[in-house]
Amino acid sequence: MAFSASSHQHFGTLNTMPTQGTPGCGYIRPPPYPVPDSGGQPVQRNWNIPCISESEARAAFLEYASSHCCYSSTPAREMVFEDLQAFNTYRYRLETFTESRSLEWRTKPFTGKIEVPVLTAELPWNVPVAVPKMFQNNTKEIMMPHTSSVKECSACMASGKRACKQCGGRTKEQCDWCKGTGVFINDRCSHCSGTGSSATPCKACSGRGKVNCSDCSGQGRVLKYNALVVQWKNNIIEYVAHQRNDFPAELFQTVTGQKLLVDEHDMVYPIKNFPDSNVNKASMNAIERHRTQFTSMSRILRQRQTIEHIPLTRVEYRWREAAFSFYVYGNEHKVYTKNYPQKCCCTII
């Protein structure tokens, strides 16, 4: 059974980091918490499989031909239908919305006083943080209390100044004629007398050769503190169950389908009553995979599983006494075919 996984659109392997709650230690293992209500088994329902009509198939084929500059629309207009066969094609998706927390050292310019966050809890998982919109990636940072200290800025050696990058500390703008080489057309540059710098003071540093250090904003000192980094991720597993080996499965990623089931709870149960046993198995495997992967280093806040029916119809037709076929797929009625009957005004039969 083939799965595809993503995070923003798909998930990757969760980083393995130290698990103790000490400052700057990386990902923090969450404390045990009650298993949320799963909402029970999804409700049994009827699964109706739609099929496109001949007029819809012809319209899709005409649009397909018109989108290719070297394809004649004649076969699409003149074709004679022989058979339209619909296939049961389903896309199962599991979304698991997780929250993880880590501690990371941060620095920012020192403003003259140590900022004390308005927090009462000191354990990372006890700090109250509002959850953003579900199933959307997000990140928030919070300064942990009692971790701030004032340090000398290492970027400028506590001087508050750094060499200007524009002029390299030379106070003059680079000569536009020789580009700082001092040589123009194999001779000494007359515009800057071979110095590589023009007579114009550097605009970036006003001719001083130095600028305020960006790390400390010219103060020479920085505030170092431990930041609580909270990450919310929507982790996705997708599985497509289809019956045609001659149709590229990756094309299903470019189209939408008809929603047959939307099941959303704090945690969901595996689907067991769907007519296609492959979908039932995919649901069971995906839910177990996400619970195993995420419960140790993050909290599962919400889960949503969906089943879509993706329209897929094989169209058999004849044109000028020869047999051909093409597929119409997705709600968008896109077309896939290996051989179009007439290209560049030249027939292939």
Contacts in CASP RR format, 6 or more apart in sequence:
PFRMAT RR
TARGET T0000
AUTHOR 0000-0000-0000
METHOD contacts of the structure
MODEL  1
MAFSASSHQHFGTLNTMPTQGTPGCGYIRPPPYPVPDSGGQPVQRNWNIP
CISESEARAAFLEYASSHCCYSSTPAREMVFEDLQAFNTYRYRLETFTES
RSLEWRTKPFTGKIEVPVLTAELPWNVPVAVPKMFQNNTKEIMMPHTSSV
KECSACMASGKRACKQCGGRTKEQCDWCKGTGVFINDRCSHCSGTGSSAT
PCKACSGRGKVNCSDCSGQGRVLKYNALVVQWKNNIIEYVAHQRNDFPAE
LFQTVTGQKLLVDEHDMVYPIKNFPDSNVNKASMNAIERHRTQFTSMSRI
LRQRQTIEHIPLTRVEYRWREAAFSFYVYGNEHKVYTKNYPQKCCCTII
1 239 0 8 1.000
1 278 0 8 1.000
1 281 0 8 1.000
1 282 0 8 1.000
1 285 0 8 1.000
2 239 0 8 1.000
2 240 0 8 1.000
2 249 0 8 1.000
3 237 0 8 1.000
3 238 0 8 1.000
3 239 0 8 1.000
3 282 0 8 1.000
3 285 0 8 1.000
3 286 0 8 1.000
4 10 0 8 1.000
4 237 0 8 1.000
4 238 0 8 1.000
4 239 0 8 1.000
5 11 0 8 1.000
5 12 0 8 1.000
5 235 0 8 1.000
5 236 0 8 1.000
5 237 0 8 1.000
5 238 0 8 1.000
6 12 0 8 1.000
6 236 0 8 1.000
6 238 0 8 1.000
7 137 0 8 1.000
7 233 0 8 1.000
7 234 0 8 1.000
7 235 0 8 1.000
7 236 0 8 1.000
8 137 0 8 1.000
8 234 0 8 1.000
9 236 0 8 1.000
10 236 0 8 1.000
11 233 0 8 1.000
11 235 0 8 1.000
11 236 0 8 1.000
11 237 0 8 1.000
12 235 0 8 1.000
14 100 0 8 1.000
14 293 0 8 1.000
14 294 0 8 1.000
14 297 0 8 1.000
14 298 0 8 1.000
15 27 0 8 1.000
16 27 0 8 1.000
16 297 0 8 1.000
17 25 0 8 1.000
17 26 0 8 1.000
17 27 0 8 1.000
17 102 0 8 1.000
17 297 0 8 1.000
18 25 0 8 1.000
18 26 0 8 1.000
18 27 0 8 1.000
19 25 0 8 1.000
19 27 0 8 1.000
19 28 0 8 1.000
19 29 0 8 1.000
19 297 0 8 1.000
20 28 0 8 1.000
21 28 0 8 1.000
21 103 0 8 1.000
21 123 0 8 1.000
21 124 0 8 1.000
22 103 0 8 1.000
23 103 0 8 1.000
23 105 0 8 1.000
23 144 0 8 1.000
23 147 0 8 1.000
23 226 0 8 1.000
24 102 0 8 1.000
24 103 0 8 1.000
24 104 0 8 1.000
24 105 0 8 1.000
24 226 0 8 1.000
25 102 0 8 1.000
25 103 0 8 1.000
26 102 0 8 1.000
26 103 0 8 1.000
26 104 0 8 1.000
27 100 0 8 1.000
27 101 0 8 1.000
27 102 0 8 1.000
27 297 0 8 1.000
28 101 0 8 1.000
28 102 0 8 1.000
28 103 0 8 1.000
28 124 0 8 1.000
28 125 0 8 1.000
29 296 0 8 1.000
29 297 0 8 1.000
30 101 0 8 1.000
30 125 0 8 1.000
30 297 0 8 1.000
30 298 0 8 1.000
30 299 0 8 1.000
31 125 0 8 1.000
33 299 0 8 1.000
35 267 0 8 1.000
36 265 0 8 1.000
36 266 0 8 1.000
36 267 0 8 1.000
36 300 0 8 1.000
37 265 0 8 1.000
37 266 0 8 1.000
37 267 0 8 1.000
38 265 0 8 1.000
38 266 0 8 1.000
38 267 0 8 1.000
38 268 0 8 1.000
38 269 0 8 1.000
39 265 0 8 1.000
39 266 0 8 1.000
39 268 0 8 1.000
39 269 0 8 1.000
40 265 0 8 1.000
40 269 0 8 1.000
41 269 0 8 1.000
41 272 0 8 1.000
41 273 0 8 1.000
42 261 0 8 1.000
42 263 0 8 1.000
42 268 0 8 1.000
42 269 0 8 1.000
42 271 0 8 1.000
42 273 0 8 1.000
44 273 0 8 1.000
45 260 0 8 1.000
45 261 0 8 1.000
47 260 0 8 1.000
47 274 0 8 1.000
47 275 0 8 1.000
47 309 0 8 1.000
49 86 0 8 1.000
49 88 0 8 1.000
49 309 0 8 1.000
50 86 0 8 1.000
50 258 0 8 1.000
50 309 0 8 1.000
50 311 0 8 1.000
51 84 0 8 1.000
51 86 0 8 1.000
51 311 0 8 1.000
51 313 0 8 1.000
52 60 0 8 1.000
52 84 0 8 1.000
52 86 0 8 1.000
52 311 0 8 1.000
52 313 0 8 1.000
52 328 0 8 1.000
52 333 0 8 1.000
54 81 0 8 1.000
54 84 0 8 1.000
56 328 0 8 1.000
56 333 0 8 1.000
57 81 0 8 1.000
57 84 0 8 1.000
57 313 0 8 1.000
57 315 0 8 1.000
57 328 0 8 1.000
58 76 0 8 1.000
58 77 0 8 1.000
58 79 0 8 1.000
59 333 0 8 1.000
60 328 0 8 1.000
60 333 0 8 1.000
60 334 0 8 1.000
60 335 0 8 1.000
61 75 0 8 1.000
61 76 0 8 1.000
61 79 0 8 1.000
61 315 0 8 1.000
61 326 0 8 1.000
61 328 0 8 1.000
61 335 0 8 1.000
62 73 0 8 1.000
62 76 0 8 1.000
62 77 0 8 1.000
63 333 0 8 1.000
63 335 0 8 1.000
64 71 0 8 1.000
64 76 0 8 1.000
64 326 0 8 1.000
64 334 0 8 1.000
64 335 0 8 1.000
64 337 0 8 1.000
65 71 0 8 1.000
65 72 0 8 1.000
65 73 0 8 1.000
65 75 0 8 1.000
65 76 0 8 1.000
65 340 0 8 1.000
66 73 0 8 1.000
68 340 0 8 1.000
68 343 0 8 1.000
70 343 0 8 1.000
70 344 0 8 1.000
71 340 0 8 1.000
71 342 0 8 1.000
71 343 0 8 1.000
72 342 0 8 1.000
72 343 0 8 1.000
72 345 0 8 1.000
74 342 0 8 1.000
75 319 0 8 1.000
75 324 0 8 1.000
75 340 0 8 1.000
75 341 0 8 1.000
75 342 0 8 1.000
78 319 0 8 1.000
78 320 0 8 1.000
79 317 0 8 1.000
79 318 0 8 1.000
79 319 0 8 1.000
79 324 0 8 1.000
80 317 0 8 1.000
80 318 0 8 1.000
80 319 0 8 1.000
81 315 0 8 1.000
81 316 0 8 1.000
81 317 0 8 1.000
82 316 0 8 1.000
82 317 0 8 1.000
82 318 0 8 1.000
82 323 0 8 1.000
83 314 0 8 1.000
83 315 0 8 1.000
83 316 0 8 1.000
84 313 0 8 1.000
84 314 0 8 1.000
84 315 0 8 1.000
84 316 0 8 1.000
85 313 0 8 1.000
85 314 0 8 1.000
85 316 0 8 1.000
86 311 0 8 1.000
86 312 0 8 1.000
86 313 0 8 1.000
87 242 0 8 1.000
87 243 0 8 1.000
87 244 0 8 1.000
87 312 0 8 1.000
87 313 0 8 1.000
87 314 0 8 1.000
88 241 0 8 1.000
88 243 0 8 1.000
88 275 0 8 1.000
88 276 0 8 1.000
88 309 0 8 1.000
89 240 0 8 1.000
89 241 0 8 1.000
89 242 0 8 1.000
89 243 0 8 1.000
89 252 0 8 1.000
89 309 0 8 1.000
89 310 0 8 1.000
89 311 0 8 1.000
89 312 0 8 1.000
89 329 0 8 1.000
90 240 0 8 1.000
90 241 0 8 1.000
90 242 0 8 1.000
90 260 0 8 1.000
90 274 0 8 1.000
90 276 0 8 1.000
90 279 0 8 1.000
90 307 0 8 1.000
90 308 0 8 1.000
90 309 0 8 1.000
90 310 0 8 1.000
91 238 0 8 1.000
91 239 0 8 1.000
91 240 0 8 1.000
91 241 0 8 1.000
91 252 0 8 1.000
91 257 0 8 1.000
91 307 0 8 1.000
91 308 0 8 1.000
91 310 0 8 1.000
92 238 0 8 1.000
92 239 0 8 1.000
92 240 0 8 1.000
92 241 0 8 1.000
92 271 0 8 1.000
92 279 0 8 1.000
92 282 0 8 1.000
92 283 0 8 1.000
92 286 0 8 1.000
92 305 0 8 1.000
92 306 0 8 1.000
92 307 0 8 1.000
93 236 0 8 1.000
93 237 0 8 1.000
93 238 0 8 1.000
93 239 0 8 1.000
93 305 0 8 1.000
93 306 0 8 1.000
93 308 0 8 1.000
94 236 0 8 1.000
94 237 0 8 1.000
94 268 0 8 1.000
94 283 0 8 1.000
94 286 0 8 1.000
94 287 0 8 1.000
94 290 0 8 1.000
94 303 0 8 1.000
94 304 0 8 1.000
94 305 0 8 1.000
95 135 0 8 1.000
95 234 0 8 1.000
95 235 0 8 1.000
95 236 0 8 1.000
95 303 0 8 1.000
95 304 0 8 1.000
95 305 0 8 1.000
95 306 0 8 1.000
96 234 0 8 1.000
96 235 0 8 1.000
96 236 0 8 1.000
96 290 0 8 1.000
96 294 0 8 1.000
96 300 0 8 1.000
96 302 0 8 1.000
96 303 0 8 1.000
97 134 0 8 1.000
97 135 0 8 1.000
97 232 0 8 1.000
97 233 0 8 1.000
97 234 0 8 1.000
97 235 0 8 1.000
97 300 0 8 1.000
97 301 0 8 1.000
97 302 0 8 1.000
97 303 0 8 1.000
97 304 0 8 1.000
98 232 0 8 1.000
98 233 0 8 1.000
98 235 0 8 1.000
98 294 0 8 1.000
98 298 0 8 1.000
98 299 0 8 1.000
98 300 0 8 1.000
98 301 0 8 1.000
99 131 0 8 1.000
99 230 0 8 1.000
99 231 0 8 1.000
99 232 0 8 1.000
99 298 0 8 1.000
99 299 0 8 1.000
99 301 0 8 1.000
100 230 0 8 1.000
100 231 0 8 1.000
100 233 0 8 1.000
100 297 0 8 1.000
100 298 0 8 1.000
100 299 0 8 1.000
101 124 0 8 1.000
101 125 0 8 1.000
101 228 0 8 1.000
101 229 0 8 1.000
101 230 0 8 1.000
101 231 0 8 1.000
102 228 0 8 1.000
102 229 0 8 1.000
102 231 0 8 1.000
103 124 0 8 1.000
103 144 0 8 1.000
103 226 0 8 1.000
103 227 0 8 1.000
103 228 0 8 1.000
103 229 0 8 1.000
104 226 0 8 1.000
104 227 0 8 1.000
104 229 0 8 1.000
105 224 0 8 1.000
105 225 0 8 1.000
105 226 0 8 1.000
105 227 0 8 1.000
106 141 0 8 1.000
106 143 0 8 1.000
106 224 0 8 1.000
106 225 0 8 1.000
106 226 0 8 1.000
106 227 0 8 1.000
107 151 0 8 1.000
107 215 0 8 1.000
107 222 0 8 1.000
107 223 0 8 1.000
107 224 0 8 1.000
107 225 0 8 1.000
108 222 0 8 1.000
108 223 0 8 1.000
108 225 0 8 1.000
109 215 0 8 1.000
109 216 0 8 1.000
109 217 0 8 1.000
109 218 0 8 1.000
109 219 0 8 1.000
109 222 0 8 1.000
109 223 0 8 1.000
110 150 0 8 1.000
110 216 0 8 1.000
110 219 0 8 1.000
110 220 0 8 1.000
110 221 0 8 1.000
110 222 0 8 1.000
110 223 0 8 1.000
111 223 0 8 1.000
112 219 0 8 1.000
114 148 0 8 1.000
114 149 0 8 1.000
114 150 0 8 1.000
114 223 0 8 1.000
115 143 0 8 1.000
115 148 0 8 1.000
115 223 0 8 1.000
116 145 0 8 1.000
116 148 0 8 1.000
117 142 0 8 1.000
117 143 0 8 1.000
117 144 0 8 1.000
117 145 0 8 1.000
119 127 0 8 1.000
119 142 0 8 1.000
119 144 0 8 1.000
119 145 0 8 1.000
121 127 0 8 1.000
121 128 0 8 1.000
122 144 0 8 1.000
122 145 0 8 1.000
122 146 0 8 1.000
124 144 0 8 1.000
124 228 0 8 1.000
127 142 0 8 1.000
127 144 0 8 1.000
127 228 0 8 1.000
129 140 0 8 1.000
129 142 0 8 1.000
129 228 0 8 1.000
129 230 0 8 1.000
131 232 0 8 1.000
131 301 0 8 1.000
132 138 0 8 1.000
132 140 0 8 1.000
132 232 0 8 1.000
134 301 0 8 1.000
134 302 0 8 1.000
135 234 0 8 1.000
135 302 0 8 1.000
135 304 0 8 1.000
136 232 0 8 1.000
136 234 0 8 1.000
137 231 0 8 1.000
137 232 0 8 1.000
137 233 0 8 1.000
137 234 0 8 1.000
138 231 0 8 1.000
138 232 0 8 1.000
139 229 0 8 1.000
139 230 0 8 1.000
139 231 0 8 1.000
139 232 0 8 1.000
140 229 0 8 1.000
140 230 0 8 1.000
141 227 0 8 1.000
141 228 0 8 1.000
141 229 0 8 1.000
141 230 0 8 1.000
142 227 0 8 1.000
142 228 0 8 1.000
142 230 0 8 1.000
143 225 0 8 1.000
143 226 0 8 1.000
143 227 0 8 1.000
143 228 0 8 1.000
144 225 0 8 1.000
144 226 0 8 1.000
144 227 0 8 1.000
144 228 0 8 1.000
147 225 0 8 1.000
147 226 0 8 1.000
148 223 0 8 1.000
148 224 0 8 1.000
148 225 0 8 1.000
149 223 0 8 1.000
149 224 0 8 1.000
149 225 0 8 1.000
150 221 0 8 1.000
150 222 0 8 1.000
150 223 0 8 1.000
150 224 0 8 1.000
151 221 0 8 1.000
151 222 0 8 1.000
151 223 0 8 1.000
151 224 0 8 1.000
152 158 0 8 1.000
152 220 0 8 1.000
152 221 0 8 1.000
152 222 0 8 1.000
153 160 0 8 1.000
153 213 0 8 1.000
153 215 0 8 1.000
153 216 0 8 1.000
153 218 0 8 1.000
153 219 0 8 1.000
153 220 0 8 1.000
153 221 0 8 1.000
153 222 0 8 1.000
155 162 0 8 1.000
155 213 0 8 1.000
155 214 0 8 1.000
155 215 0 8 1.000
155 216 0 8 1.000
156 162 0 8 1.000
156 213 0 8 1.000
156 215 0 8 1.000
156 216 0 8 1.000
156 218 0 8 1.000
156 220 0 8 1.000
158 220 0 8 1.000
158 221 0 8 1.000
159 213 0 8 1.000
159 220 0 8 1.000
160 212 0 8 1.000
160 213 0 8 1.000
160 216 0 8 1.000
160 218 0 8 1.000
160 219 0 8 1.000
160 220 0 8 1.000
161 210 0 8 1.000
161 211 0 8 1.000
161 212 0 8 1.000
161 213 0 8 1.000
161 218 0 8 1.000
162 210 0 8 1.000
162 211 0 8 1.000
162 212 0 8 1.000
162 213 0 8 1.000
162 214 0 8 1.000
163 169 0 8 1.000
163 209 0 8 1.000
163 210 0 8 1.000
163 211 0 8 1.000
164 171 0 8 1.000
164 202 0 8 1.000
164 204 0 8 1.000
164 205 0 8 1.000
164 207 0 8 1.000
164 208 0 8 1.000
164 209 0 8 1.000
164 210 0 8 1.000
164 211 0 8 1.000
165 204 0 8 1.000
166 173 0 8 1.000
166 202 0 8 1.000
166 203 0 8 1.000
166 204 0 8 1.000
166 205 0 8 1.000
167 173 0 8 1.000
167 174 0 8 1.000
167 197 0 8 1.000
167 202 0 8 1.000
167 204 0 8 1.000
167 205 0 8 1.000
167 207 0 8 1.000
167 209 0 8 1.000
168 209 0 8 1.000
169 202 0 8 1.000
169 205 0 8 1.000
169 209 0 8 1.000
169 210 0 8 1.000
170 197 0 8 1.000
170 202 0 8 1.000
170 209 0 8 1.000
171 201 0 8 1.000
171 202 0 8 1.000
171 205 0 8 1.000
171 207 0 8 1.000
171 208 0 8 1.000
171 209 0 8 1.000
172 195 0 8 1.000
172 197 0 8 1.000
172 198 0 8 1.000
172 199 0 8 1.000
172 200 0 8 1.000
172 201 0 8 1.000
172 202 0 8 1.000
172 207 0 8 1.000
173 197 0 8 1.000
173 198 0 8 1.000
173 200 0 8 1.000
173 201 0 8 1.000
173 202 0 8 1.000
173 203 0 8 1.000
174 180 0 8 1.000
174 196 0 8 1.000
174 197 0 8 1.000
174 198 0 8 1.000
175 182 0 8 1.000
175 189 0 8 1.000
175 191 0 8 1.000
175 192 0 8 1.000
175 194 0 8 1.000
175 195 0 8 1.000
175 196 0 8 1.000
175 197 0 8 1.000
175 198 0 8 1.000
176 191 0 8 1.000
176 198 0 8 1.000
177 184 0 8 1.000
177 189 0 8 1.000
177 191 0 8 1.000
177 192 0 8 1.000
178 184 0 8 1.000
178 189 0 8 1.000
178 191 0 8 1.000
178 192 0 8 1.000
178 194 0 8 1.000
178 196 0 8 1.000
180 192 0 8 1.000
180 196 0 8 1.000
180 197 0 8 1.000
181 189 0 8 1.000
181 196 0 8 1.000
182 188 0 8 1.000
182 189 0 8 1.000
182 192 0 8 1.000
182 194 0 8 1.000
182 195 0 8 1.000
182 196 0 8 1.000
183 189 0 8 1.000
183 194 0 8 1.000
184 190 0 8 1.000
184 191 0 8 1.000
188 194 0 8 1.000
189 196 0 8 1.000
191 198 0 8 1.000
192 198 0 8 1.000
192 199 0 8 1.000
201 207 0 8 1.000
202 209 0 8 1.000
204 211 0 8 1.000
205 211 0 8 1.000
212 218 0 8 1.000
213 220 0 8 1.000
215 222 0 8 1.000
216 222 0 8 1.000
232 301 0 8 1.000
233 298 0 8 1.000
235 290 0 8 1.000
235 293 0 8 1.000
235 294 0 8 1.000
237 286 0 8 1.000
237 289 0 8 1.000
237 290 0 8 1.000
239 278 0 8 1.000
239 279 0 8 1.000
239 282 0 8 1.000
239 286 0 8 1.000
240 249 0 8 1.000
240 252 0 8 1.000
240 310 0 8 1.000
241 276 0 8 1.000
241 278 0 8 1.000
241 279 0 8 1.000
241 282 0 8 1.000
242 249 0 8 1.000
242 252 0 8 1.000
242 310 0 8 1.000
242 312 0 8 1.000
244 312 0 8 1.000
244 314 0 8 1.000
244 327 0 8 1.000
246 338 0 8 1.000
247 312 0 8 1.000
247 327 0 8 1.000
247 329 0 8 1.000
247 336 0 8 1.000
248 336 0 8 1.000
251 329 0 8 1.000
251 334 0 8 1.000
251 336 0 8 1.000
252 310 0 8 1.000
252 329 0 8 1.000
252 330 0 8 1.000
254 334 0 8 1.000
255 310 0 8 1.000
255 329 0 8 1.000
255 330 0 8 1.000
255 331 0 8 1.000
255 332 0 8 1.000
255 334 0 8 1.000
256 308 0 8 1.000
256 310 0 8 1.000
256 330 0 8 1.000
256 331 0 8 1.000
256 332 0 8 1.000
257 308 0 8 1.000
257 309 0 8 1.000
257 310 0 8 1.000
257 311 0 8 1.000
257 330 0 8 1.000
257 331 0 8 1.000
258 308 0 8 1.000
258 309 0 8 1.000
258 310 0 8 1.000
258 311 0 8 1.000
258 331 0 8 1.000
259 306 0 8 1.000
259 307 0 8 1.000
259 308 0 8 1.000
260 307 0 8 1.000
260 308 0 8 1.000
260 309 0 8 1.000
261 271 0 8 1.000
261 274 0 8 1.000
261 305 0 8 1.000
261 306 0 8 1.000
261 307 0 8 1.000
262 304 0 8 1.000
262 306 0 8 1.000
263 271 0 8 1.000
263 304 0 8 1.000
263 305 0 8 1.000
263 306 0 8 1.000
264 302 0 8 1.000
264 303 0 8 1.000
264 304 0 8 1.000
264 305 0 8 1.000
265 302 0 8 1.000
265 303 0 8 1.000
266 300 0 8 1.000
266 301 0 8 1.000
266 302 0 8 1.000
266 303 0 8 1.000
267 291 0 8 1.000
267 300 0 8 1.000
267 303 0 8 1.000
268 287 0 8 1.000
268 303 0 8 1.000
268 304 0 8 1.000
268 305 0 8 1.000
269 287 0 8 1.000
270 280 0 8 1.000
270 283 0 8 1.000
270 284 0 8 1.000
270 287 0 8 1.000
270 288 0 8 1.000
271 279 0 8 1.000
271 280 0 8 1.000
271 283 0 8 1.000
271 284 0 8 1.000
271 305 0 8 1.000
271 307 0 8 1.000
272 280 0 8 1.000
273 280 0 8 1.000
274 280 0 8 1.000
274 283 0 8 1.000
274 307 0 8 1.000
279 307 0 8 1.000
283 305 0 8 1.000
286 305 0 8 1.000
287 303 0 8 1.000
287 305 0 8 1.000
290 300 0 8 1.000
290 303 0 8 1.000
291 300 0 8 1.000
294 300 0 8 1.000
310 329 0 8 1.000
310 330 0 8 1.000
311 328 0 8 1.000
311 329 0 8 1.000
311 330 0 8 1.000
311 331 0 8 1.000
311 333 0 8 1.000
312 327 0 8 1.000
312 328 0 8 1.000
312 329 0 8 1.000
312 330 0 8 1.000
313 327 0 8 1.000
313 328 0 8 1.000
313 329 0 8 1.000
314 325 0 8 1.000
314 326 0 8 1.000
314 327 0 8 1.000
315 325 0 8 1.000
315 326 0 8 1.000
315 327 0 8 1.000
315 328 0 8 1.000
316 323 0 8 1.000
316 324 0 8 1.000
316 325 0 8 1.000
317 323 0 8 1.000
317 324 0 8 1.000
317 325 0 8 1.000
317 326 0 8 1.000
318 324 0 8 1.000
319 341 0 8 1.000
320 341 0 8 1.000
320 347 0 8 1.000
320 349 0 8 1.000
321 349 0 8 1.000
322 341 0 8 1.000
322 349 0 8 1.000
324 337 0 8 1.000
324 339 0 8 1.000
324 341 0 8 1.000
325 337 0 8 1.000
326 335 0 8 1.000
326 336 0 8 1.000
326 337 0 8 1.000
327 335 0 8 1.000
327 336 0 8 1.000
327 337 0 8 1.000
328 334 0 8 1.000
328 335 0 8 1.000
329 335 0 8 1.000
329 336 0 8 1.000
339 348 0 8 1.000
341 347 0 8 1.000
341 348 0 8 1.000
341 349 0 8 1.000
342 348 0 8 1.000
END
